[in-house]
Amino acid sequence: MSDHEKPQIPPAPASRGRSRFTLPSKPQAAHLPHEPAAETPKLRVSGLCITYIDHSGGRPEAVRDVSFDILDKPGVG
């Protein structure tokens, strides 16, 4: 296909590399209790929290109090 036959794609709007979003004042996430697996898991994560430093030096939470087990399932996935 030559250059003059290619479909024209409009240019993307100019961006400064920043995203803007707002979060609700109170988290809306459901809190479900972690029920450990009956068998010994291959990996257990309990109470995981992740924060990061944003451009203004703030430390917002990305993840709060996440727990899960990964079981050993030979021959699956």
Secondary structure, DSSP 8 states (H G I E B T S, - for coil): --GGGS----------S-------SS-----------SS--SEEEEEEEEE---TTS---EEEEEEEEEE---TT--
